[in-house]
Amino acid sequence: MDRGRVALLMPILTQFQAMVREINQTVLAEVSSAIELSDAQKDSVRQRVISMTGARAVELSTELDASLLGGVIIKVGSQVVDASLRGQLRRIGIQLGSA
């Protein structure tokens, strides 16, 4: 603390957690939803992520996003699965615009 290295603690912790996940074949999935997810919904998201990535386990980091009308957005590394109502409406609009 005297040498001002406390600011380095969070990046070191983040890297350590990433290394532990890699060793344990666990992925971190960041989930944004309009409402709090139930345990059954969280299990469903975990199963979807396992099938996408082939990982043995999934850690969920959930956050509420009031701008979503419904559904979820799942981020795993650089992959994004937009299963939100807003995303579905946007895709429908694009399809109608190109037809």
Phi and psi in radians as a Rosetta constraint file:
Dihedral C 1 N 2 CA 2 C 2 CIRCULARHARMONIC -1.120 0.35
Dihedral N 2 CA 2 C 2 N 3 CIRCULARHARMONIC -0.476 0.35
Dihedral C 2 N 3 CA 3 C 3 CIRCULARHARMONIC -1.712 0.35
Dihedral N 3 CA 3 C 3 N 4 CIRCULARHARMONIC 0.148 0.35
Dihedral C 3 N 4 CA 4 C 4 CIRCULARHARMONIC 1.271 0.35
Dihedral N 4 CA 4 C 4 N 5 CIRCULARHARMONIC 0.513 0.35
Dihedral C 4 N 5 CA 5 C 5 CIRCULARHARMONIC -1.695 0.35
Dihedral N 5 CA 5 C 5 N 6 CIRCULARHARMONIC 0.061 0.35
Dihedral C 5 N 6 CA 6 C 6 CIRCULARHARMONIC -1.085 0.35
Dihedral N 6 CA 6 C 6 N 7 CIRCULARHARMONIC -0.562 0.35
Dihedral C 6 N 7 CA 7 C 7 CIRCULARHARMONIC -1.104 0.35
Dihedral N 7 CA 7 C 7 N 8 CIRCULARHARMONIC -0.371 0.35
Dihedral C 7 N 8 CA 8 C 8 CIRCULARHARMONIC -1.457 0.35
Dihedral N 8 CA 8 C 8 N 9 CIRCULARHARMONIC -0.170 0.35
Dihedral C 8 N 9 CA 9 C 9 CIRCULARHARMONIC -1.122 0.35
Dihedral N 9 CA 9 C 9 N 10 CIRCULARHARMONIC -0.794 0.35
Dihedral C 9 N 10 CA 10 C 10 CIRCULARHARMONIC -1.131 0.35
Dihedral N 10 CA 10 C 10 N 11 CIRCULARHARMONIC -0.802 0.35
Dihedral C 10 N 11 CA 11 C 11 CIRCULARHARMONIC -1.066 0.35
Dihedral N 11 CA 11 C 11 N 12 CIRCULARHARMONIC -0.641 0.35
Dihedral C 11 N 12 CA 12 C 12 CIRCULARHARMONIC -1.153 0.35
Dihedral N 12 CA 12 C 12 N 13 CIRCULARHARMONIC -0.764 0.35
Dihedral C 12 N 13 CA 13 C 13 CIRCULARHARMONIC -1.081 0.35
Dihedral N 13 CA 13 C 13 N 14 CIRCULARHARMONIC -0.749 0.35
Dihedral C 13 N 14 CA 14 C 14 CIRCULARHARMONIC -1.078 0.35
Dihedral N 14 CA 14 C 14 N 15 CIRCULARHARMONIC -0.785 0.35
Dihedral C 14 N 15 CA 15 C 15 CIRCULARHARMONIC -1.139 0.35
Dihedral N 15 CA 15 C 15 N 16 CIRCULARHARMONIC -0.709 0.35
Dihedral C 15 N 16 CA 16 C 16 CIRCULARHARMONIC -1.065 0.35
Dihedral N 16 CA 16 C 16 N 17 CIRCULARHARMONIC -0.794 0.35
Dihedral C 16 N 17 CA 17 C 17 CIRCULARHARMONIC -1.080 0.35
Dihedral N 17 CA 17 C 17 N 18 CIRCULARHARMONIC -0.688 0.35
Dihedral C 17 N 18 CA 18 C 18 CIRCULARHARMONIC -1.108 0.35
Dihedral N 18 CA 18 C 18 N 19 CIRCULARHARMONIC -0.684 0.35
Dihedral C 18 N 19 CA 19 C 19 CIRCULARHARMONIC -1.181 0.35
Dihedral N 19 CA 19 C 19 N 20 CIRCULARHARMONIC -0.709 0.35
Dihedral C 19 N 20 CA 20 C 20 CIRCULARHARMONIC -1.126 0.35
Dihedral N 20 CA 20 C 20 N 21 CIRCULARHARMONIC -0.729 0.35
Dihedral C 20 N 21 CA 21 C 21 CIRCULARHARMONIC -1.073 0.35
Dihedral N 21 CA 21 C 21 N 22 CIRCULARHARMONIC -0.713 0.35
Dihedral C 21 N 22 CA 22 C 22 CIRCULARHARMONIC -1.111 0.35
Dihedral N 22 CA 22 C 22 N 23 CIRCULARHARMONIC -0.763 0.35
Dihedral C 22 N 23 CA 23 C 23 CIRCULARHARMONIC -1.107 0.35
Dihedral N 23 CA 23 C 23 N 24 CIRCULARHARMONIC -0.714 0.35
Dihedral C 23 N 24 CA 24 C 24 CIRCULARHARMONIC -1.506 0.35
Dihedral N 24 CA 24 C 24 N 25 CIRCULARHARMONIC 0.066 0.35
Dihedral C 24 N 25 CA 25 C 25 CIRCULARHARMONIC 0.926 0.35
Dihedral N 25 CA 25 C 25 N 26 CIRCULARHARMONIC 0.849 0.35
Dihedral C 25 N 26 CA 26 C 26 CIRCULARHARMONIC -2.035 0.35
Dihedral N 26 CA 26 C 26 N 27 CIRCULARHARMONIC 2.448 0.35
Dihedral C 26 N 27 CA 27 C 27 CIRCULARHARMONIC -1.976 0.35
Dihedral N 27 CA 27 C 27 N 28 CIRCULARHARMONIC 2.696 0.35
Dihedral C 27 N 28 CA 28 C 28 CIRCULARHARMONIC -1.766 0.35
Dihedral N 28 CA 28 C 28 N 29 CIRCULARHARMONIC 2.150 0.35
Dihedral C 28 N 29 CA 29 C 29 CIRCULARHARMONIC -1.966 0.35
Dihedral N 29 CA 29 C 29 N 30 CIRCULARHARMONIC 2.114 0.35
Dihedral C 29 N 30 CA 30 C 30 CIRCULARHARMONIC -1.648 0.35
Dihedral N 30 CA 30 C 30 N 31 CIRCULARHARMONIC 2.083 0.35
Dihedral C 30 N 31 CA 31 C 31 CIRCULARHARMONIC -2.029 0.35
Dihedral N 31 CA 31 C 31 N 32 CIRCULARHARMONIC 2.164 0.35
Dihedral C 31 N 32 CA 32 C 32 CIRCULARHARMONIC -1.885 0.35
Dihedral N 32 CA 32 C 32 N 33 CIRCULARHARMONIC 2.309 0.35
Dihedral C 32 N 33 CA 33 C 33 CIRCULARHARMONIC -2.478 0.35
Dihedral N 33 CA 33 C 33 N 34 CIRCULARHARMONIC 2.799 0.35
Dihedral C 33 N 34 CA 34 C 34 CIRCULARHARMONIC -1.302 0.35
Dihedral N 34 CA 34 C 34 N 35 CIRCULARHARMONIC -0.579 0.35
Dihedral C 34 N 35 CA 35 C 35 CIRCULARHARMONIC -2.266 0.35
Dihedral N 35 CA 35 C 35 N 36 CIRCULARHARMONIC 2.908 0.35
Dihedral C 35 N 36 CA 36 C 36 CIRCULARHARMONIC -1.119 0.35
Dihedral N 36 CA 36 C 36 N 37 CIRCULARHARMONIC 2.327 0.35
Dihedral C 36 N 37 CA 37 C 37 CIRCULARHARMONIC -1.427 0.35
Dihedral N 37 CA 37 C 37 N 38 CIRCULARHARMONIC 2.480 0.35
Dihedral C 37 N 38 CA 38 C 38 CIRCULARHARMONIC -1.356 0.35
Dihedral N 38 CA 38 C 38 N 39 CIRCULARHARMONIC 2.962 0.35
Dihedral C 38 N 39 CA 39 C 39 CIRCULARHARMONIC -1.089 0.35
Dihedral N 39 CA 39 C 39 N 40 CIRCULARHARMONIC -0.680 0.35
Dihedral C 39 N 40 CA 40 C 40 CIRCULARHARMONIC -1.115 0.35
Dihedral N 40 CA 40 C 40 N 41 CIRCULARHARMONIC -0.707 0.35
Dihedral C 40 N 41 CA 41 C 41 CIRCULARHARMONIC -1.167 0.35
Dihedral N 41 CA 41 C 41 N 42 CIRCULARHARMONIC -0.681 0.35
Dihedral C 41 N 42 CA 42 C 42 CIRCULARHARMONIC -1.110 0.35
Dihedral N 42 CA 42 C 42 N 43 CIRCULARHARMONIC -0.715 0.35
Dihedral C 42 N 43 CA 43 C 43 CIRCULARHARMONIC -1.107 0.35
Dihedral N 43 CA 43 C 43 N 44 CIRCULARHARMONIC -0.688 0.35
Dihedral C 43 N 44 CA 44 C 44 CIRCULARHARMONIC -1.092 0.35
Dihedral N 44 CA 44 C 44 N 45 CIRCULARHARMONIC -0.741 0.35
Dihedral C 44 N 45 CA 45 C 45 CIRCULARHARMONIC -1.117 0.35
Dihedral N 45 CA 45 C 45 N 46 CIRCULARHARMONIC -0.746 0.35
Dihedral C 45 N 46 CA 46 C 46 CIRCULARHARMONIC -1.032 0.35
Dihedral N 46 CA 46 C 46 N 47 CIRCULARHARMONIC -0.795 0.35
Dihedral C 46 N 47 CA 47 C 47 CIRCULARHARMONIC -1.105 0.35
Dihedral N 47 CA 47 C 47 N 48 CIRCULARHARMONIC -0.685 0.35
Dihedral C 47 N 48 CA 48 C 48 CIRCULARHARMONIC -1.118 0.35
Dihedral N 48 CA 48 C 48 N 49 CIRCULARHARMONIC -0.734 0.35
Dihedral C 48 N 49 CA 49 C 49 CIRCULARHARMONIC -1.188 0.35
Dihedral N 49 CA 49 C 49 N 50 CIRCULARHARMONIC -0.701 0.35
Dihedral C 49 N 50 CA 50 C 50 CIRCULARHARMONIC -1.074 0.35
Dihedral N 50 CA 50 C 50 N 51 CIRCULARHARMONIC -0.740 0.35
Dihedral C 50 N 51 CA 51 C 51 CIRCULARHARMONIC -1.185 0.35
Dihedral N 51 CA 51 C 51 N 52 CIRCULARHARMONIC -0.547 0.35
Dihedral C 51 N 52 CA 52 C 52 CIRCULARHARMONIC -1.261 0.35
Dihedral N 52 CA 52 C 52 N 53 CIRCULARHARMONIC -0.724 0.35
Dihedral C 52 N 53 CA 53 C 53 CIRCULARHARMONIC -1.834 0.35
Dihedral N 53 CA 53 C 53 N 54 CIRCULARHARMONIC -0.404 0.35
Dihedral C 53 N 54 CA 54 C 54 CIRCULARHARMONIC 1.357 0.35
Dihedral N 54 CA 54 C 54 N 55 CIRCULARHARMONIC 0.231 0.35
Dihedral C 54 N 55 CA 55 C 55 CIRCULARHARMONIC -1.264 0.35
Dihedral N 55 CA 55 C 55 N 56 CIRCULARHARMONIC 2.808 0.35
Dihedral C 55 N 56 CA 56 C 56 CIRCULARHARMONIC -1.417 0.35
Dihedral N 56 CA 56 C 56 N 57 CIRCULARHARMONIC -0.555 0.35
Dihedral C 56 N 57 CA 57 C 57 CIRCULARHARMONIC -2.550 0.35
Dihedral N 57 CA 57 C 57 N 58 CIRCULARHARMONIC 2.840 0.35
Dihedral C 57 N 58 CA 58 C 58 CIRCULARHARMONIC -2.337 0.35
Dihedral N 58 CA 58 C 58 N 59 CIRCULARHARMONIC 2.288 0.35
Dihedral C 58 N 59 CA 59 C 59 CIRCULARHARMONIC -1.739 0.35
Dihedral N 59 CA 59 C 59 N 60 CIRCULARHARMONIC 2.272 0.35
Dihedral C 59 N 60 CA 60 C 60 CIRCULARHARMONIC -1.780 0.35
Dihedral N 60 CA 60 C 60 N 61 CIRCULARHARMONIC 2.340 0.35
Dihedral C 60 N 61 CA 61 C 61 CIRCULARHARMONIC -2.066 0.35
Dihedral N 61 CA 61 C 61 N 62 CIRCULARHARMONIC 1.894 0.35
Dihedral C 61 N 62 CA 62 C 62 CIRCULARHARMONIC -1.810 0.35
Dihedral N 62 CA 62 C 62 N 63 CIRCULARHARMONIC 2.561 0.35
Dihedral C 62 N 63 CA 63 C 63 CIRCULARHARMONIC -2.533 0.35
Dihedral N 63 CA 63 C 63 N 64 CIRCULARHARMONIC 2.620 0.35
Dihedral C 63 N 64 CA 64 C 64 CIRCULARHARMONIC -1.592 0.35
Dihedral N 64 CA 64 C 64 N 65 CIRCULARHARMONIC 2.397 0.35
Dihedral C 64 N 65 CA 65 C 65 CIRCULARHARMONIC -2.269 0.35
Dihedral N 65 CA 65 C 65 N 66 CIRCULARHARMONIC 1.814 0.35
Dihedral C 65 N 66 CA 66 C 66 CIRCULARHARMONIC -1.162 0.35
Dihedral N 66 CA 66 C 66 N 67 CIRCULARHARMONIC -0.302 0.35
Dihedral C 66 N 67 CA 67 C 67 CIRCULARHARMONIC -1.327 0.35
Dihedral N 67 CA 67 C 67 N 68 CIRCULARHARMONIC -0.280 0.35
Dihedral C 67 N 68 CA 68 C 68 CIRCULARHARMONIC -1.372 0.35
Dihedral N 68 CA 68 C 68 N 69 CIRCULARHARMONIC 2.385 0.35
Dihedral C 68 N 69 CA 69 C 69 CIRCULARHARMONIC -1.392 0.35
Dihedral N 69 CA 69 C 69 N 70 CIRCULARHARMONIC -0.519 0.35
Dihedral C 69 N 70 CA 70 C 70 CIRCULARHARMONIC 3.107 0.35
Dihedral N 70 CA 70 C 70 N 71 CIRCULARHARMONIC 2.952 0.35
Dihedral C 70 N 71 CA 71 C 71 CIRCULARHARMONIC 1.452 0.35
Dihedral N 71 CA 71 C 71 N 72 CIRCULARHARMONIC -2.903 0.35
Dihedral C 71 N 72 CA 72 C 72 CIRCULARHARMONIC -2.432 0.35
Dihedral N 72 CA 72 C 72 N 73 CIRCULARHARMONIC 2.763 0.35
Dihedral C 72 N 73 CA 73 C 73 CIRCULARHARMONIC -2.117 0.35
Dihedral N 73 CA 73 C 73 N 74 CIRCULARHARMONIC 2.175 0.35
Dihedral C 73 N 74 CA 74 C 74 CIRCULARHARMONIC -1.973 0.35
Dihedral N 74 CA 74 C 74 N 75 CIRCULARHARMONIC 2.214 0.35
Dihedral C 74 N 75 CA 75 C 75 CIRCULARHARMONIC -2.057 0.35
Dihedral N 75 CA 75 C 75 N 76 CIRCULARHARMONIC 2.141 0.35
Dihedral C 75 N 76 CA 76 C 76 CIRCULARHARMONIC -2.225 0.35
Dihedral N 76 CA 76 C 76 N 77 CIRCULARHARMONIC 1.820 0.35
Dihedral C 76 N 77 CA 77 C 77 CIRCULARHARMONIC 1.104 0.35
Dihedral N 77 CA 77 C 77 N 78 CIRCULARHARMONIC -2.131 0.35
Dihedral C 77 N 78 CA 78 C 78 CIRCULARHARMONIC -1.663 0.35
Dihedral N 78 CA 78 C 78 N 79 CIRCULARHARMONIC -0.064 0.35
Dihedral C 78 N 79 CA 79 C 79 CIRCULARHARMONIC -1.501 0.35
Dihedral N 79 CA 79 C 79 N 80 CIRCULARHARMONIC 2.416 0.35
Dihedral C 79 N 80 CA 80 C 80 CIRCULARHARMONIC -2.262 0.35
Dihedral N 80 CA 80 C 80 N 81 CIRCULARHARMONIC 2.233 0.35
Dihedral C 80 N 81 CA 81 C 81 CIRCULARHARMONIC -1.956 0.35
Dihedral N 81 CA 81 C 81 N 82 CIRCULARHARMONIC 1.964 0.35
Dihedral C 81 N 82 CA 82 C 82 CIRCULARHARMONIC -1.724 0.35
Dihedral N 82 CA 82 C 82 N 83 CIRCULARHARMONIC 1.669 0.35
Dihedral C 82 N 83 CA 83 C 83 CIRCULARHARMONIC -1.872 0.35
Dihedral N 83 CA 83 C 83 N 84 CIRCULARHARMONIC 0.545 0.35
Dihedral C 83 N 84 CA 84 C 84 CIRCULARHARMONIC -1.600 0.35
Dihedral N 84 CA 84 C 84 N 85 CIRCULARHARMONIC 2.762 0.35
Dihedral C 84 N 85 CA 85 C 85 CIRCULARHARMONIC -1.112 0.35
Dihedral N 85 CA 85 C 85 N 86 CIRCULARHARMONIC -0.671 0.35
Dihedral C 85 N 86 CA 86 C 86 CIRCULARHARMONIC -1.062 0.35
Dihedral N 86 CA 86 C 86 N 87 CIRCULARHARMONIC -0.751 0.35
Dihedral C 86 N 87 CA 87 C 87 CIRCULARHARMONIC -1.140 0.35
Dihedral N 87 CA 87 C 87 N 88 CIRCULARHARMONIC -0.699 0.35
Dihedral C 87 N 88 CA 88 C 88 CIRCULARHARMONIC -1.142 0.35
Dihedral N 88 CA 88 C 88 N 89 CIRCULARHARMONIC -0.731 0.35
Dihedral C 88 N 89 CA 89 C 89 CIRCULARHARMONIC -1.124 0.35
Dihedral N 89 CA 89 C 89 N 90 CIRCULARHARMONIC -0.669 0.35
Dihedral C 89 N 90 CA 90 C 90 CIRCULARHARMONIC -1.120 0.35
Dihedral N 90 CA 90 C 90 N 91 CIRCULARHARMONIC -0.745 0.35
Dihedral C 90 N 91 CA 91 C 91 CIRCULARHARMONIC -1.135 0.35
Dihedral N 91 CA 91 C 91 N 92 CIRCULARHARMONIC -0.692 0.35
Dihedral C 91 N 92 CA 92 C 92 CIRCULARHARMONIC -1.099 0.35
Dihedral N 92 CA 92 C 92 N 93 CIRCULARHARMONIC -0.746 0.35
Dihedral C 92 N 93 CA 93 C 93 CIRCULARHARMONIC -1.052 0.35
Dihedral N 93 CA 93 C 93 N 94 CIRCULARHARMONIC -0.698 0.35
Dihedral C 93 N 94 CA 94 C 94 CIRCULARHARMONIC -1.165 0.35
Dihedral N 94 CA 94 C 94 N 95 CIRCULARHARMONIC -0.735 0.35
Dihedral C 94 N 95 CA 95 C 95 CIRCULARHARMONIC -1.119 0.35
Dihedral N 95 CA 95 C 95 N 96 CIRCULARHARMONIC -0.724 0.35
Dihedral C 95 N 96 CA 96 C 96 CIRCULARHARMONIC -1.198 0.35
Dihedral N 96 CA 96 C 96 N 97 CIRCULARHARMONIC -0.600 0.35
Dihedral C 96 N 97 CA 97 C 97 CIRCULARHARMONIC -1.228 0.35
Dihedral N 97 CA 97 C 97 N 98 CIRCULARHARMONIC -0.529 0.35
Dihedral C 97 N 98 CA 98 C 98 CIRCULARHARMONIC -1.558 0.35
Dihedral N 98 CA 98 C 98 N 99 CIRCULARHARMONIC -0.169 0.35
